[in-house]
Amino acid sequence: MRASTLPILTVLAGGILLLFSPLLTMPPLVGPASPAIPRPQERLVTELAPIIAEDLDGADAAAVAEFCQVFADVLAADTSGTIATTADLHDRLQQSSRLMFQGTGIDTRHPELATAMNAVLAAWMEVTGEEGVQVVDIDARLRALAVEGFRGIAWGATQ
C-alpha cells in the first residue's frame, strides 16, 4: 500500500460520513400534525358542556374528534340527500360510531358520551320537542347546523 492511499481513504470515508450524516441524525418522520380544530361560536360552546365534562383523555379525545370531523365532512358532501331526515342521521351516526369505536373501550370509559352527542346535536339543530327529538327532513339549513354541530363536538372532545 502506498503512503498516499491511507489519507485518500480517510478523506473518502469522511466525505461519505458527511454526505450521509444528516440521515443518521434526523429525527424519525412522523405523520402531519393534526390541524387545530377552531373554537365554535359561543352559543355552541355552551351546548357542548356535556361533551367537555366527559374529560376525554388524549387517545379517546383524538379518536372522537377525528370521527366527528370525518362525519361532518361526509354529511357536508351528502348533496344527494342520502341522510334525508333526523332519523337517518341518528341511525347513520349510531351505526358508524359502533363500527369506529368497536373494541376501543370508549363506550365503557365514557358511557354517557353517545347520549351527550345526540343531545347536543338535537339542541343545536333545534329539533327537540315535548316528546323528544322530532323526525324532520334535513334541508340545507339543518345540514349546515349538523355539520357545525359535529365540528363543535370534535372541538369539545379535545378540551
DSSP file (Angstrom, degrees, kcal/mol; ACC not computed):
  #  RESIDUE AA STRUCTURE BP1 BP2  ACC     N-H-->O    O-->H-N    N-H-->O    O-->H-N    TCO  KAPPA ALPHA  PHI   PSI    X-CA   Y-CA   Z-CA
    1    1 A M              0   0    0      0, 0.0     2,-0.1     0, 0.0     5,-0.0   0.000 360.0 360.0 360.0 136.5    0.0    0.0    0.0
    2    2 A R    >>  -     0   0    0      1,-0.1     3,-1.1     2,-0.0     4,-0.6  -0.400 360.0-116.1 -79.5 158.3    1.3    3.4   -1.0
    3    3 A A  T 34 S+     0   0    0      1,-0.3     3,-0.2     2,-0.2    -1,-0.1   0.769 114.1  53.4 -66.1 -28.3    1.8    6.1    1.6
    4    4 A S  T 3> S+     0   0    0      1,-0.2     4,-1.4     2,-0.1    -1,-0.3   0.591  91.8  76.0 -85.7  -9.1   -0.8    8.3    0.0
    5    5 A T  H <> S+     0   0    0     -3,-1.1     4,-2.6     2,-0.2     5,-0.2   0.908  90.1  53.9 -69.6 -42.2   -3.5    5.6    0.0
    6    6 A L  H  X S+     0   0    0     -4,-0.6     4,-2.3     1,-0.2    -1,-0.2   0.926 109.3  46.3 -62.5 -46.8   -4.4    5.9    3.7
    7    7 A P  H  > S+     0   0    0      0, 0.0     4,-2.2     0, 0.0    -1,-0.2   0.887 113.3  51.0 -63.2 -35.7   -5.0    9.7    3.6
    8    8 A I  H  X S+     0   0    0     -4,-1.4     4,-2.5     2,-0.2    -2,-0.2   0.922 110.9  47.7 -66.6 -43.5   -7.1    9.3    0.5
    9    9 A L  H  X S+     0   0    0     -4,-2.6     4,-2.7     1,-0.2     5,-0.2   0.888 111.4  51.5 -63.9 -38.8   -9.2    6.5    2.1
   10   10 A T  H  X S+     0   0    0     -4,-2.3     4,-2.5    -5,-0.2    -2,-0.2   0.916 110.8  47.3 -63.9 -43.6   -9.6    8.7    5.2
   11   11 A V  H  X S+     0   0    0     -4,-2.2     4,-2.5     2,-0.2    -2,-0.2   0.908 113.0  49.4 -64.2 -42.8  -10.8   11.7    3.2
   12   12 A L  H  X S+     0   0    0     -4,-2.5     4,-2.4     2,-0.2    -2,-0.2   0.924 112.0  47.6 -63.3 -44.7  -13.3    9.4    1.2
   13   13 A A  H  X S+     0   0    0     -4,-2.7     4,-2.4     1,-0.2    -2,-0.2   0.910 112.9  49.1 -63.4 -42.0  -14.7    7.9    4.4
   14   14 A G  H  X S+     0   0    0     -4,-2.5     4,-2.6     2,-0.2    -1,-0.2   0.897 110.7  50.6 -63.5 -40.4  -15.0   11.3    6.0
   15   15 A G  H  X S+     0   0    0     -4,-2.5     4,-2.4     2,-0.2    -2,-0.2   0.898 110.4  49.0 -64.3 -41.0  -16.8   12.6    2.8
   16   16 A I  H  X S+     0   0    0     -4,-2.4     4,-2.2     2,-0.2    -2,-0.2   0.921 111.8  49.0 -65.0 -43.2  -19.2    9.7    2.9
   17   17 A L  H  X S+     0   0    0     -4,-2.4     4,-1.4     1,-0.2    -2,-0.2   0.914 112.5  47.8 -62.5 -42.1  -19.9   10.3    6.6
   18   18 A L  H  < S+     0   0    0     -4,-2.6    -1,-0.2     1,-0.2    -2,-0.2   0.889 111.2  52.0 -64.5 -37.7  -20.5   14.0    5.9
   19   19 A L  H  < S+     0   0    0     -4,-2.4    -2,-0.2     1,-0.2    -1,-0.2   0.901 121.6  30.1 -64.4 -42.2  -22.8   13.2    3.0
   20   20 A F  H >X S+     0   0    0     -4,-2.2     4,-1.2     1,-0.2     3,-0.7   0.460  92.1  96.3 -99.6  -1.9  -24.9   10.7    5.0
   21   21 A S  H 3X S+     0   0    0     -4,-1.4     4,-1.7     1,-0.2     3,-0.3   0.854  78.9  58.8 -61.8 -35.3  -24.7   12.3    8.4
   22   22 A P  H 3> S+     0   0    0      0, 0.0     4,-1.1     0, 0.0    -1,-0.2   0.889 105.3  51.3 -60.4 -34.1  -28.0   14.2    8.1
   23   23 A L  H <4 S+     0   0    0     -3,-0.7    -2,-0.2     1,-0.2    -3,-0.1   0.825 109.7  50.1 -69.8 -29.8  -29.7   10.9    7.6
   24   24 A L  H  < S+     0   0    0     -4,-1.2    -1,-0.2    -3,-0.3    -3,-0.1   0.770 117.1  38.7 -78.7 -25.5  -28.2    9.5   10.7
   25   25 A T  H  < S+     0   0    0     -4,-1.7    -2,-0.2     2,-0.1    -1,-0.2   0.473  87.2 112.2-106.0  -2.2  -29.1   12.4   12.9
   26   26 A M  S  < S-     0   0    0     -4,-1.1     3,-0.1    -5,-0.2    -3,-0.0  -0.442  71.4-114.7 -71.1 142.7  -32.6   13.2   11.6
   27   27 A P        -     0   0    0      0, 0.0    -1,-0.1     0, 0.0     3,-0.1  -0.382  45.8 -84.1 -69.2 156.7  -35.5   12.5   13.9
   28   28 A P        -     0   0    0      0, 0.0     2,-0.2     0, 0.0     0, 0.0  -0.319  50.5-105.9 -62.2 144.5  -37.9    9.8   12.8
   29   29 A L        -     0   0    0     -3,-0.1     2,-0.3     1,-0.0    -3,-0.0  -0.492  38.9-169.3 -72.3 138.3  -40.5   11.0   10.5
   30   30 A V        -     0   0    0     -2,-0.2     3,-0.1     1,-0.1    -1,-0.0  -0.842  29.7 -89.3-122.2 162.9  -44.0   11.4   11.9
   31   31 A G        -     0   0    0     -2,-0.3    -1,-0.1     1,-0.2     3,-0.1  -0.114  61.1 -73.3 -64.5 168.2  -47.3   12.0   10.3
   32   32 A P        -     0   0    0      0, 0.0    -1,-0.2     0, 0.0     2,-0.1  -0.328  57.6-100.2 -64.0 145.6  -48.5   15.5    9.6
   33   33 A A        -     0   0    0     -3,-0.1     3,-0.1     1,-0.1    -3,-0.0  -0.396  40.6-106.6 -65.4 140.4  -49.7   17.4   12.7
   34   34 A S        -     0   0    0      1,-0.1    -1,-0.1    -3,-0.1     3,-0.1  -0.483  39.3-110.9 -66.8 134.4  -53.5   17.4   13.1
   35   35 A P        -     0   0    0      0, 0.0    -1,-0.1     0, 0.0     2,-0.1  -0.384  38.0 -99.4 -66.7 146.8  -54.8   20.8   12.3
   36   36 A A        -     0   0    0      1,-0.1   119,-0.1    -3,-0.1    -3,-0.0  -0.391  33.6-123.3 -64.9 140.2  -56.2   22.7   15.2
   37   37 A I        -     0   0    0    117,-0.1    -1,-0.1   118,-0.1    -3,-0.0  -0.767  30.8-120.8 -86.8 122.4  -60.0   22.5   15.5
   38   38 A P        -     0   0    0      0, 0.0   117,-0.1     0, 0.0    -1,-0.0  -0.305  27.2-104.1 -66.5 147.3  -61.3   26.0   15.5
   39   39 A R        -     0   0    0      1,-0.1     3,-0.1   116,-0.1   113,-0.1  -0.508  39.2-128.7 -68.1 130.3  -63.4   27.1   18.5
   40   40 A P        -     0   0    0      0, 0.0    -1,-0.1     0, 0.0     5,-0.1  -0.222  38.9 -71.9 -74.2 171.5  -67.1   27.2   17.7
   41   41 A Q    >>  -     0   0    0      1,-0.1     4,-2.1     3,-0.1     3,-0.8  -0.245  50.8-106.7 -61.9 155.2  -69.3   30.1   18.3
   42   42 A E  H 3> S+     0   0    0      1,-0.3     4,-2.2     2,-0.2     5,-0.2   0.811 116.6  58.4 -59.0 -35.9  -70.1   30.8   22.0
   43   43 A R  H 3> S+     0   0    0      1,-0.2     4,-1.3     2,-0.2    -1,-0.3   0.896 110.4  44.0 -63.3 -38.0  -73.7   29.5   21.8
   44   44 A L  H <> S+     0   0    0     -3,-0.8     4,-1.7     2,-0.2    -2,-0.2   0.880 108.0  58.3 -72.6 -37.8  -72.5   26.2   20.6
   45   45 A V  H  < S+     0   0    0     -4,-2.1    -2,-0.2     1,-0.2     4,-0.2   0.903 104.8  52.3 -56.7 -40.5  -69.7   26.1   23.2
   46   46 A T  H >< S+     0   0    0     -4,-2.2     3,-1.3     1,-0.2    -1,-0.2   0.915 108.4  49.6 -61.2 -43.1  -72.5   26.4   25.8
   47   47 A E  H 3< S+     0   0    0     -4,-1.3    -1,-0.2     1,-0.2     4,-0.2   0.780 102.6  64.3 -64.8 -27.0  -74.3   23.4   24.3
   48   48 A L  T >X  +     0   0    0     -4,-1.7     4,-2.5     1,-0.2     3,-0.8   0.428  67.5 106.9 -80.3   1.6  -71.0   21.4   24.4
   49   49 A A  H <> S+     0   0    0     -3,-1.3     4,-2.4     1,-0.3    -1,-0.2   0.863  78.1  51.0 -50.8 -43.1  -70.8   21.5   28.2
   50   50 A P  H 3> S+     0   0    0      0, 0.0     4,-0.6     0, 0.0    -1,-0.3   0.855 111.5  48.3 -66.2 -31.4  -71.7   17.8   28.5
   51   51 A I  H X4 S+     0   0    0     -3,-0.8     3,-0.9    -4,-0.2     4,-0.4   0.937 113.2  46.4 -70.8 -46.4  -69.1   16.8   25.9
   52   52 A I  H >< S+     0   0    0     -4,-2.5     3,-1.6     1,-0.2    -1,-0.2   0.872 106.6  60.1 -62.6 -37.0  -66.4   18.9   27.6
   53   53 A A  H 3< S+     0   0    0     -4,-2.4    -1,-0.2    -5,-0.3    -2,-0.2   0.713  87.5  73.9 -65.8 -20.3  -67.5   17.4   31.0
   54   54 A E  T << S-     0   0    0     -3,-0.9    -1,-0.3    -4,-0.6    -2,-0.2   0.758  88.3-153.6 -64.4 -22.6  -66.6   13.9   29.7
   55   55 A D    <   -     0   0    0     -3,-1.6    -3,-0.1    -4,-0.4    -2,-0.1   0.930  13.6-157.8  48.7  58.9  -63.0   14.9   30.1
   56   56 A L        -     0   0    0     -5,-0.3    -1,-0.1   101,-0.2    -2,-0.0  -0.386  10.7-123.4 -67.3 140.9  -61.7   12.5   27.4
   57   57 A D     >  -     0   0    0     -2,-0.1     4,-3.3     1,-0.1     5,-0.3  -0.203  38.6 -85.0 -76.9 178.4  -58.0   11.6   27.6
   58   58 A G  H  > S+     0   0    0      1,-0.2     4,-2.3     2,-0.2     5,-0.2   0.888 125.4  39.9 -54.0 -51.5  -55.6   12.2   24.8
   59   59 A A  H  > S+     0   0    0      2,-0.2     4,-2.2     1,-0.2    -1,-0.2   0.918 119.9  44.9 -69.8 -43.4  -56.3    9.0   22.7
   60   60 A D  H  > S+     0   0    0      2,-0.2     4,-2.6     1,-0.2     5,-0.2   0.915 114.0  50.2 -65.9 -42.3  -60.0    9.0   23.3
   61   61 A A  H  X S+     0   0    0     -4,-3.3     4,-2.7     1,-0.2     5,-0.2   0.918 111.5  48.2 -61.4 -44.0  -60.3   12.7   22.6
   62   62 A A  H  X S+     0   0    0     -4,-2.3     4,-2.5    -5,-0.3    -1,-0.2   0.902 112.4  48.8 -64.2 -40.8  -58.3   12.3   19.4
   63   63 A A  H  X S+     0   0    0     -4,-2.2     4,-2.4     2,-0.2    -2,-0.2   0.929 114.5  44.2 -66.3 -45.3  -60.5    9.4   18.2
   64   64 A V  H  X S+     0   0    0     -4,-2.6     4,-2.6     2,-0.2     5,-0.2   0.919 114.7  49.6 -65.5 -43.3  -63.8   11.1   18.9
   65   65 A A  H  X S+     0   0    0     -4,-2.7     4,-2.4    -5,-0.2    -2,-0.2   0.926 112.4  46.9 -62.4 -45.0  -62.6   14.4   17.4
   66   66 A E  H  X S+     0   0    0     -4,-2.5     4,-2.5    -5,-0.2     5,-0.2   0.928 112.1  50.8 -63.3 -44.0  -61.4   12.6   14.2
   67   67 A F  H  X S+     0   0    0     -4,-2.4     4,-2.8     1,-0.2    -2,-0.2   0.934 112.2  46.4 -58.1 -47.5  -64.6   10.7   14.0
   68   68 A C  H  X S+     0   0    0     -4,-2.6     4,-2.4     2,-0.2    -1,-0.2   0.873 111.6  51.1 -66.6 -37.2  -66.7   13.8   14.3
   69   69 A Q  H  X S+     0   0    0     -4,-2.4     4,-2.2    -5,-0.2    -1,-0.2   0.931 113.5  44.7 -64.4 -44.4  -64.6   15.7   11.8
   70   70 A V  H  X S+     0   0    0     -4,-2.5     4,-2.6     2,-0.2    -2,-0.2   0.918 112.7  50.9 -66.2 -42.9  -64.9   12.9    9.2
   71   71 A F  H  X S+     0   0    0     -4,-2.8     4,-2.6    -5,-0.2    -1,-0.2   0.898 109.7  51.3 -62.0 -39.5  -68.7   12.5    9.9
   72   72 A A  H  X S+     0   0    0     -4,-2.4     4,-2.6     2,-0.2    -1,-0.2   0.911 110.0  49.5 -61.9 -42.8  -69.1   16.3    9.4
   73   73 A D  H  X S+     0   0    0     -4,-2.2     4,-1.9     2,-0.2    -2,-0.2   0.921 112.2  47.6 -62.0 -44.3  -67.2   16.0    6.1
   74   74 A V  H  X S+     0   0    0     -4,-2.6     4,-0.7     1,-0.2    -2,-0.2   0.923 113.2  48.2 -63.1 -44.5  -69.4   13.1    4.9
   75   75 A L  H >< S+     0   0    0     -4,-2.6     3,-0.7     1,-0.2    -2,-0.2   0.898 111.2  50.1 -64.5 -40.9  -72.6   15.0    5.9
   76   76 A A  H 3< S+     0   0    0     -4,-2.6    -1,-0.2     1,-0.2    -2,-0.2   0.852 111.6  49.1 -65.1 -34.0  -71.5   18.1    4.2
   77   77 A A  H 3< S+     0   0    0     -4,-1.9     2,-2.5    -5,-0.2     3,-0.3   0.550  82.3 101.0 -82.7  -7.5  -70.7   16.2    1.0
   78   78 A D    X<  +     0   0    0     -3,-0.7     3,-0.9    -4,-0.7     5,-0.2  -0.407  36.4 148.2 -78.6  67.2  -74.1   14.4    1.1
   79   79 A T  T 3   +     0   0    0     -2,-2.5    -1,-0.2     1,-0.2    -2,-0.1   0.681  63.6  64.2 -77.1 -16.9  -75.6   16.6   -1.6
   80   80 A S  T 3  S-     0   0    0     -3,-0.3    -1,-0.2     1,-0.0    -2,-0.1   0.577 110.9-117.9 -82.9  -7.7  -77.8   13.7   -2.9
   81   81 A G    <   +     0   0    0     -3,-0.9    -2,-0.1     2,-0.1     3,-0.1   0.818  59.8 151.8  79.5  31.2  -79.7   13.6    0.4
   82   82 A T  S    S+     0   0    0      1,-0.3     2,-1.1     2,-0.1     3,-0.2   0.909  78.5  50.9 -57.8 -41.6  -78.8   10.0    1.5
   83   83 A I  S    S+     0   0    0      1,-0.2    -1,-0.3    -5,-0.2    -2,-0.1  -0.807  77.4 158.0 -95.5  93.4  -79.2   11.3    5.0
   84   84 A A        +     0   0    0     -2,-1.1    54,-3.6    -3,-0.1     2,-0.3   0.735  51.7  28.6 -96.3 -26.1  -82.6   12.8    4.5
   85   85 A T  B  > S-A  137   0A   0     52,-0.3     4,-2.3    -3,-0.2    52,-0.2  -0.820  81.3-105.7-131.9 169.5  -84.1   13.0    7.9
   86   86 A T  H  > S+     0   0    0     50,-2.0     4,-2.4    -2,-0.3     5,-0.1   0.815 122.0  56.7 -65.4 -29.1  -83.1   13.4   11.5
   87   87 A A  H  > S+     0   0    0     49,-0.2     4,-2.6     2,-0.2    -1,-0.2   0.910 106.6  48.9 -66.9 -41.3  -83.9    9.7   12.0
   88   88 A D  H  > S+     0   0    0      2,-0.2     4,-2.9     1,-0.2     5,-0.3   0.923 111.1  50.7 -60.9 -44.0  -81.5    8.8    9.1
   89   89 A L  H  X S+     0   0    0     -4,-2.3     4,-2.5     1,-0.2     5,-0.2   0.931 111.3  47.4 -60.0 -46.6  -78.9   11.0   10.8
   90   90 A H  H  X S+     0   0    0     -4,-2.4     4,-2.5     2,-0.2    -1,-0.2   0.929 113.9  47.5 -61.2 -46.0  -79.3    9.3   14.1
   91   91 A D  H  X S+     0   0    0     -4,-2.6     4,-2.6     2,-0.2     5,-0.2   0.926 114.0  46.1 -62.9 -45.6  -79.2    5.8   12.5
   92   92 A R  H  X S+     0   0    0     -4,-2.9     4,-2.6     1,-0.2     5,-0.3   0.884 113.1  50.3 -66.3 -38.1  -76.1    6.5   10.5
   93   93 A L  H  X S+     0   0    0     -4,-2.5     4,-2.3    -5,-0.3     5,-0.2   0.926 112.2  47.4 -64.3 -44.2  -74.4    8.1   13.5
   94   94 A Q  H  X S+     0   0    0     -4,-2.5     4,-1.8    -5,-0.2    -2,-0.2   0.925 115.5  44.6 -63.6 -45.3  -75.2    5.1   15.6
   95   95 A Q  H  X S+     0   0    0     -4,-2.6     4,-2.0     2,-0.2    -2,-0.2   0.935 116.0  44.9 -66.4 -46.8  -74.0    2.6   13.0
   96   96 A S  H  X S+     0   0    0     -4,-2.6     4,-2.8     1,-0.2    -1,-0.2   0.882 113.1  49.9 -69.8 -36.5  -70.8    4.4   12.1
   97   97 A S  H  X S+     0   0    0     -4,-2.3     4,-2.6    -5,-0.3    -1,-0.2   0.882 108.4  53.9 -69.1 -34.9  -69.8    5.1   15.7
   98   98 A R  H  X S+     0   0    0     -4,-1.8     4,-0.7    -5,-0.2    -2,-0.2   0.924 113.9  42.5 -61.6 -42.7  -70.4    1.5   16.6
   99   99 A L  H >< S+     0   0    0     -4,-2.0     3,-0.5     1,-0.2    -2,-0.2   0.923 116.1  48.1 -68.1 -44.1  -68.0    0.5   13.8
  100  100 A M  H 3< S+     0   0    0     -4,-2.8    -2,-0.2     1,-0.2    -1,-0.2   0.890 120.0  34.9 -64.8 -41.1  -65.5    3.2   14.5
  101  101 A F  H >X S+     0   0    0     -4,-2.6     3,-2.0    -5,-0.2     4,-0.6   0.347  80.6 132.4-102.6   7.1  -65.2    2.6   18.2
  102  102 A Q  T << S+     0   0    0     -4,-0.7    -3,-0.0    -3,-0.5    -4,-0.0  -0.359  81.6   7.7 -61.7 134.2  -65.7   -1.2   18.5
  103  103 A G  T 34 S+     0   0    0      1,-0.1    -1,-0.3    -2,-0.1    -2,-0.1   0.450 103.0 100.3  77.5   0.6  -63.0   -2.7   20.7
  104  104 A T  T <4 S-     0   0    0     -3,-2.0    -2,-0.1   -44,-0.0    -1,-0.1   0.740  80.4-134.5 -89.1 -22.5  -61.7    0.6   21.9
  105  105 A G     X  +     0   0    0     -4,-0.6     4,-2.3     3,-0.0     3,-0.4   0.492  67.4 126.2  82.5   3.1  -63.5    0.6   25.2
  106  106 A I  H  > S+     0   0    0     -5,-0.4     4,-2.6     1,-0.2     7,-0.2   0.898  70.4  55.9 -60.2 -39.1  -64.5    4.3   24.8
  107  107 A D  H  4 S+     0   0    0     -6,-0.3    -1,-0.2     1,-0.2     6,-0.1   0.836 111.1  42.7 -65.5 -31.7  -68.1    3.3   25.4
  108  108 A T  H  4 S+     0   0    0     -3,-0.4    -1,-0.2     1,-0.1    -2,-0.2   0.846 117.0  46.3 -82.0 -33.8  -67.3    1.7   28.7
  109  109 A R  H  < S+     0   0    0     -4,-2.3    -2,-0.2     1,-0.3    -3,-0.2   0.816 129.9  24.5 -74.0 -29.8  -65.0    4.5   29.8
  110  110 A H    ><  +     0   0    0     -4,-2.6     3,-1.7    -5,-0.2     4,-0.4  -0.583  69.8 166.0-135.0  70.2  -67.5    7.2   28.7
  111  111 A P  T 3  S+     0   0    0      0, 0.0     4,-0.3     0, 0.0     3,-0.2   0.706  77.5  50.8 -64.7 -20.3  -71.0    5.6   28.8
  112  112 A E  T 3> S+     0   0    0      1,-0.2     4,-2.4     2,-0.1     5,-0.2   0.471  84.2  91.9 -94.1  -2.3  -72.8    8.9   28.6
  113  113 A L  H <> S+     0   0    0     -3,-1.7     4,-2.7     1,-0.2     5,-0.2   0.916  84.7  48.0 -63.0 -46.5  -70.9   10.2   25.6
  114  114 A A  H  > S+     0   0    0     -4,-0.4     4,-2.4     1,-0.2    -1,-0.2   0.916 113.8  47.7 -62.2 -42.9  -73.2    8.9   22.9
  115  115 A T  H  > S+     0   0    0     -4,-0.3     4,-2.4     1,-0.2    -1,-0.2   0.903 112.4  50.0 -63.4 -41.3  -76.3   10.3   24.7
  116  116 A A  H  X S+     0   0    0     -4,-2.4     4,-2.6     2,-0.2    -2,-0.2   0.907 109.6  50.7 -64.5 -42.0  -74.5   13.7   25.2
  117  117 A M  H  X S+     0   0    0     -4,-2.7     4,-2.5     2,-0.2    -2,-0.2   0.935 111.8  47.2 -61.5 -46.2  -73.5   13.8   21.5
  118  118 A N  H  X S+     0   0    0     -4,-2.4     4,-2.6     1,-0.2    -2,-0.2   0.911 113.0  49.2 -62.0 -42.3  -77.1   13.2   20.4
  119  119 A A  H  X S+     0   0    0     -4,-2.4     4,-2.5     2,-0.2     5,-0.2   0.905 110.9  49.4 -65.3 -41.9  -78.5   15.7   22.9
  120  120 A V  H  X S+     0   0    0     -4,-2.6     4,-2.9     2,-0.2     5,-0.2   0.941 113.4  46.5 -62.1 -47.4  -76.0   18.4   21.7
  121  121 A L  H  X S+     0   0    0     -4,-2.5     4,-2.7     2,-0.2    -2,-0.2   0.929 113.2  48.3 -62.0 -45.7  -76.9   17.8   18.0
  122  122 A A  H  X>S+     0   0    0     -4,-2.6     5,-2.3     1,-0.2     4,-0.6   0.915 115.4  44.6 -62.4 -43.1  -80.6   17.8   18.7
  123  123 A A  H ><5S+     0   0    0     -4,-2.5     3,-0.6    -5,-0.2    -2,-0.2   0.923 114.8  48.3 -66.4 -43.9  -80.4   21.0   20.7
  124  124 A W  H 3<5S+     0   0    0     -4,-2.9    -2,-0.2     1,-0.3    -1,-0.2   0.882 115.0  44.4 -65.5 -38.4  -78.1   22.7   18.2
  125  125 A M  H 3<5S-     0   0    0     -4,-2.7    -1,-0.3    -5,-0.2    -2,-0.2   0.533 108.2-129.8 -82.0  -6.3  -80.3   21.7   15.3
  126  126 A E  T <<5 +     0   0    0     -3,-0.6    -3,-0.2    -4,-0.6    -4,-0.1   0.925  66.6 130.9  56.8  50.0  -83.3   22.8   17.3
  127  127 A V      < +     0   0    0     -5,-2.3     7,-3.7    -6,-0.1     2,-0.4   0.045  33.2 111.4-118.5  23.5  -85.2   19.5   16.6
  128  128 A T  E     +B  133   0B   0     -6,-0.4     5,-0.2     5,-0.3     2,-0.2  -0.808  39.0 168.7 -98.7 141.0  -86.3   18.7   20.1
  129  129 A G  E >   -B  132   0B   0      3,-3.2     3,-1.4    -2,-0.4    -2,-0.1  -0.607  54.5 -73.5-131.1-166.8  -89.9   18.9   21.1
  130  130 A E  T 3  S+     0   0    0      1,-0.3     3,-0.1    -2,-0.2    -2,-0.0   0.805 131.7  45.2 -64.2 -29.2  -92.1   17.9   24.0
  131  131 A E  T 3  S-     0   0    0      1,-0.3     2,-0.3     0, 0.0    -1,-0.3   0.177 122.0 -98.7-101.7  17.2  -91.8   14.2   23.0
  132  132 A G  E <  S+B  129   0B   0     -3,-1.4    -3,-3.2     2,-0.0    -1,-0.3  -0.751  82.1   6.0 105.8-152.6  -88.1   14.2   22.4
  133  133 A V  E    S-B  128   0B   0     -2,-0.3     2,-0.3    -5,-0.2    -5,-0.3  -0.526  72.8-135.5 -73.5 129.8  -86.2   14.5   19.1
  134  134 A Q        -     0   0    0     -7,-3.7     2,-0.9    -2,-0.3   -48,-0.1  -0.608  10.1-126.9 -84.3 143.3  -88.5   15.2   16.2
  135  135 A V        +     0   0    0     -2,-0.3     2,-0.3   -49,-0.1    -1,-0.0  -0.830  47.8 156.1 -90.0 110.8  -88.1   13.4   12.9
  136  136 A V        -     0   0    0     -2,-0.9   -50,-2.0     3,-0.0   -49,-0.2  -0.914  47.8 -92.6-132.6 158.6  -87.9   16.1   10.3
  137  137 A D  B     -A   85   0A   0     -2,-0.3     2,-0.9   -52,-0.2   -52,-0.3  -0.456  38.7-124.8 -68.2 142.4  -86.4   16.4    6.8
  138  138 A I        -     0   0    0    -54,-3.6     2,-0.1    -2,-0.1    -1,-0.1  -0.809  35.3-179.1 -93.4 106.6  -82.9   17.7    6.7
  139  139 A D     >  -     0   0    0     -2,-0.9     4,-2.7     1,-0.0     5,-0.2  -0.273  48.3 -83.5 -90.9-175.1  -82.8   20.8    4.5
  140  140 A A  H  > S+     0   0    0      1,-0.2     4,-2.2     2,-0.2     5,-0.2   0.877 129.3  51.2 -60.6 -38.5  -79.7   22.8    3.7
  141  141 A R  H  > S+     0   0    0      2,-0.2     4,-2.1     1,-0.2    -1,-0.2   0.936 112.9  44.0 -65.7 -46.6  -80.0   24.9    6.9
  142  142 A L  H  > S+     0   0    0      2,-0.2     4,-2.7     1,-0.2    -2,-0.2   0.872 112.1  53.8 -67.3 -35.7  -80.3   21.8    9.1
  143  143 A R  H  X S+     0   0    0     -4,-2.7     4,-2.6     2,-0.2    -1,-0.2   0.931 109.3  48.2 -62.8 -44.2  -77.5   20.1    7.3
  144  144 A A  H  X S+     0   0    0     -4,-2.2     4,-2.5     1,-0.2    -2,-0.2   0.900 112.0  49.5 -63.1 -40.3  -75.2   23.1    7.9
  145  145 A L  H  X S+     0   0    0     -4,-2.1     4,-2.7     2,-0.2    -2,-0.2   0.908 110.7  50.0 -64.4 -41.2  -76.2   23.1   11.5
  146  146 A A  H  X S+     0   0    0     -4,-2.7     4,-2.7     2,-0.2    -2,-0.2   0.923 110.9  48.8 -63.3 -43.9  -75.4   19.4   11.8
  147  147 A V  H  X S+     0   0    0     -4,-2.6     4,-2.3     1,-0.2    -2,-0.2   0.936 113.5  47.0 -60.5 -46.3  -72.0   19.8   10.2
  148  148 A E  H  X S+     0   0    0     -4,-2.5     4,-2.2     1,-0.2    -2,-0.2   0.886 111.2  53.0 -62.4 -38.7  -71.3   22.7   12.6
  149  149 A G  H  X S+     0   0    0     -4,-2.7     4,-2.5     2,-0.2    -2,-0.2   0.915 108.9  48.0 -63.2 -44.0  -72.5   20.7   15.5
  150  150 A F  H  X S+     0   0    0     -4,-2.7     4,-2.2     2,-0.2    -2,-0.2   0.903 112.0  49.5 -64.8 -40.0  -70.2   17.7   14.6
  151  151 A R  H  X S+     0   0    0     -4,-2.3     4,-2.0     1,-0.2    -1,-0.2   0.884 110.9  51.3 -65.3 -36.4  -67.2   20.1   14.3
  152  152 A G  H  X S+     0   0    0     -4,-2.2     4,-3.1     2,-0.2    -2,-0.2   0.907 107.9  50.9 -64.5 -42.1  -68.2   21.6   17.6
  153  153 A I  H  X S+     0   0    0     -4,-2.5     4,-2.4     2,-0.2    -2,-0.2   0.896 107.7  54.2 -63.2 -38.6  -68.3   18.2   19.2
  154  154 A A  H  X S+     0   0    0     -4,-2.2     4,-0.8     2,-0.2    -1,-0.2   0.931 111.7  44.7 -58.7 -44.8  -64.8   17.5   17.8
  155  155 A W  H >< S+     0   0    0     -4,-2.0     3,-1.0     1,-0.2     4,-0.3   0.940 112.6  51.0 -63.6 -46.8  -63.6   20.7   19.4
  156  156 A G  H >< S+     0   0    0     -4,-3.1     3,-1.2     1,-0.3    -2,-0.2   0.832 103.2  59.5 -61.4 -34.0  -65.4   19.9   22.7
  157  157 A A  H 3< S+     0   0    0     -4,-2.4    -1,-0.3     1,-0.2  -101,-0.2   0.783 105.5  49.5 -65.6 -26.2  -63.9   16.4   22.8
  158  158 A T  T <<        0   0    0     -3,-1.0    -1,-0.2    -4,-0.8    -2,-0.2   0.379 360.0 360.0 -96.1   4.6  -60.4   17.9   22.9
  159  159 A Q    <         0   0    0     -3,-1.2    -1,-0.2    -4,-0.3    -2,-0.1   0.458 360.0 360.0 -89.0 360.0  -61.0   20.4   25.6
